[in-house]
Amino acid sequence: MREDRKQMTEEEIRNGREPFCASFSSELRPPMSDNRHPTSVGGVLILDKPEGITSAKAAAKVKKLLKPRKIGHTGTLDPFATGVLVLCLDEATRASDQIVGLDKVYRATIYFGVETDTLDKTGKVIGRSDLTFSEKDLLEVLGTFSGVCVQTVPRFSAVRVDGHRLYELSRRGIEVEQPEREICIHSIALQSFKWPEAVVEVCCSKGTYIRQLASDIGSRLGSRAHLSALRRTRVGPFTLDRALRLEEDFSAAFAEGWIIPLNVALSHLPAASMIDGRSLGLLRNGQLDPEWETKQKGIYNTSTNAVRIVTGTDRLAALWWPNSSPGAARRLRVFPF
């Protein structure tokens, strides 16, 4: 996702200003809404993943409890990391591509003077540095990371190189060229600094490795560094105050009360209303009413993203790409309504 970007001044960083990130106009419904959709249709569940388990195991625990037909997460958190993990249930898995690309916010604790092979606290120490620096030095360096940049993918990551996971090759001692990818750091704000640790809040685009960012910050300061803690506090509109704490005991009925209806979960996308019975009938058969489509294209003639088609009862009926090229595979995606 690309948003307008602005640089933070040293004073703004020092004051710990709220990171610039994509804004979302629609608030998520509170737990136990009477208007939520049946779980058979699906929805989105936000977890506060605890430390020590993989994202896949967290999803498996929810699947065992709620027994959805399908379940998937929209962005992996390393086992040592905690925080927002977005799960899509049943029909919502077909809309996961509209969530996976959302901006993310992290609270990261960087430990200076020590480097590990995994760039986090779970790895083996491979280097140390005695160099120290001031808070002013740190603030100046943090400011250089805002904006679009090219980031090297860490050696211990799940990215595939020549058909193999990069972490598998690294564990076998096979040296390969590490891939690079373009990312965007929308903002990076210093929360606290007491040698040898600094806590920073980062708002970034999809695909950003905070482990690598911590290492790069250390390198630019002439020091070694690794992540000693990482907590994801936000994915798009999904925040920790709407997250179910996985380490607590709860029933299936309680967890179902936290499921966000798919139409609400995708409220960051524009919406087009469809209430006419004939138009809805055609849509159920995978077709758009030509008259309705012509009218709506006049409204969304510049949109390159998906548009929600919403019924009069606030149900998501379909995702529609009004400006997709003729014959494109992704033009209309119909959901049960």
Buried (B, 14 or more C-beta within 10 A) or exposed (E): BEBEEEEBEEEBBBEBBEBBBBEEEBEBBEBEBEEBBEBEBBBBBBBBBBBEBBBEEBBEEBBEBBEBEEBBBBBEBBBBBBBBBBBBBBBBBBBBBBBBBBBBBBBBBBBBBBBBBBBBBBBEEEEEBEEEBEBEBBBBBBBBBBBEBEBBBBBBBEBEBEEEBBBEBBEEEEEEEBEEBEBBBBBBBBEEBEEBBBBBBBBBBBBBBBBBBBBBBBEBBEBBBBBBBBBBBBBBBBBBEBBBEBEEEEEEEBBBBBBBBBBBBBBBBEBBBBEBEEBBEBBEEEEBBEEBBEEBBEEBEEBEBBBBBBBEEEBBBBBBBBBBEEEEEEBBBBBBB
